[in-house]
Amino acid sequence: MNMKKRVVFRVVGIGALHSFLYLWLVPFVIYPKFGDNGFKMTIAVAVLISIAVFGTLFISRKTKDKNNFKQ
């Protein structure tokens, strides 16, 4: 798969995750049950997932560049 397509899929996936979290899960499920602490924890987890997904882009790019260089 083309690198640009991977980036687009990951960015769209992160956007969909955040939309789901902030528009439905947090206000209707997390906040009523766990309050402010649950809200903060959900935000922290969402940000960490986003960082991890974006981090895989750079790791795969570096690995791919190293493999092309060795050939």
C-alpha positions in Angstrom: 0.0 0.0 0.0 1.2 3.5 -0.8 2.6 5.5 2.1 0.3 8.4 1.5 -2.7 6.1 1.7 -1.5 4.7 5.0 -1.1 8.2 6.4 -4.6 9.2 5.2 -6.1 6.0 6.7 -4.4 6.6 10.1 -5.4 10.3 10.2 -9.0 9.5 9.3 -8.9 6.6 11.9 -7.7 9.0 14.6 -10.3 11.5 13.6 -13.0 8.9 13.8 -11.8 7.7 17.2 -11.8 11.2 18.6 -15.2 11.9 17.2 -16.6 8.8 18.7 -15.0 9.5 22.1 -15.9 13.2 22.4 -19.4 13.1 20.8 -20.8 9.9 22.3 -18.7 7.9 24.7 -17.5 10.6 27.0 -20.7 12.6 27.4 -23.2 9.7 27.6 -21.2 6.9 29.1 -18.0 7.9 30.9 -18.9 11.3 32.4 -22.2 10.2 34.0 -20.6 7.1 35.5 -17.1 8.2 36.5 -17.4 12.0 36.6 -14.5 14.4 36.0 -11.8 11.8 36.7 -13.2 9.4 34.1 -13.3 12.3 31.6 -9.6 13.2 32.2 -8.6 9.5 31.9 -10.4 9.1 28.6 -8.7 12.2 27.2 -5.3 11.0 28.3 -5.9 7.5 26.8 -7.1 9.0 23.5 -4.1 11.3 23.2 -1.7 8.4 24.0 -3.4 6.3 21.3 -3.1 9.1 18.8 0.6 9.6 19.6 1.2 5.8 19.3 -0.5 5.7 15.9 1.4 8.7 14.6 4.6 7.2 16.0 4.2 4.1 14.0 4.2 6.2 10.8 7.7 7.5 11.6 9.0 4.1 12.7 7.8 2.4 9.6 9.2 5.2 7.4 12.7 4.9 9.1 12.6 1.1 8.8 11.7 1.3 5.1 14.4 3.9 4.4 17.0 1.7 6.1 15.9 -1.4 4.1 16.1 0.5 0.8 19.5 1.8 1.7 20.9 -1.6 2.3 19.9 -2.9 -1.1 
